[in-house]
Amino acid sequence: MFYISGFYKFQKIINIKKNKKKLQSFFLKNSIRGTLILSPEGINATLSSKKKNLYLVISKIKKIFKINNFDSQNLSQCKFQTFHRGKVKIKKEVVPMGIKIVKRNLKNHINPTKWNKLIKNKNTLLLDARKPFEYKVGSFKNSVNPQVNNFREFPEYLKKLNKDKTIAMFCTGGIRCEKAGIYLNKKGFKNVYQLKGGIINYLKKIKKNKSLWKGECYVFDNRVSIKHALIPGTFSMCSGCRKPISKKDKESQKYEEGVSCPNCHDSLTNSQKERFRMRQKQINL
């Protein structure tokens, strides 16, 4: 059994290049896969390994950067390794939005058990802060998605919102909402809330019969999607456009294994499709 942990921490990080090399070597020696992002404002990671090794690398990261507790952390299990390799990346921001995290507003983090009451209120704007293709896989009932493909463009959408409205935001693990929430607070919004620990925390703690979640949750690893109790979902990945596809998508005439799906069939050139067919032929062999 493989264990997967997603976590992030906003705090000043120093000696980034030196520590990147150190951790990259540690990943290789201990069979750690996934991605760790290092930036001057903090860290963000989703890592996978056997239980012992995963706990070992988490302890190593905490020790190196002098972290007592992460701002958010989740843990799930899977029968197969969910990542192909382990990577340590350096970026200017953990979430590219051009906004610095000075102080987190913990009062606005709503636990999954209290979340349902908040979003059932008709006066609450329920905002899905993820990308459109993630939203299509699943979301909360009556949620609104900005249809923004690049998170740097997100502030332009947020400017259009009513400052007097109660806003409840959510994303996969919570980190994108941290940035968006601070932006809204700076712009004078008073009633902005976010789902603590994100969708993953909600699906882990809320039973299906009491849940307001519809569909599955897209995740950035080989599981593609997860359901309640964080069990792997039913979606798979299109090799043509690298977007999630459902069982229904596979019934379409535009779906061809390893080549195309309804999302990309009409936009791919014949030469691209032929190249993908050759690739899939080699995979099958």
Helices and strands as residue ranges (DSSP letters): E 2-10, H 16-29, E 33-39, E 42-49, H 51-65, E 72-78, E 86-90, G 106-108, E 109-110, H 112-120, E 124-128, H 132-137, E 138-140, G 151-153, H 154-158, E 166-170, H 175-186, E 192-195, H 198-205, G 208-210, E 213-215, E 217-218, E 225-226, G 228-230, E 236-237, E 244-245, H 247-250, H 270-284
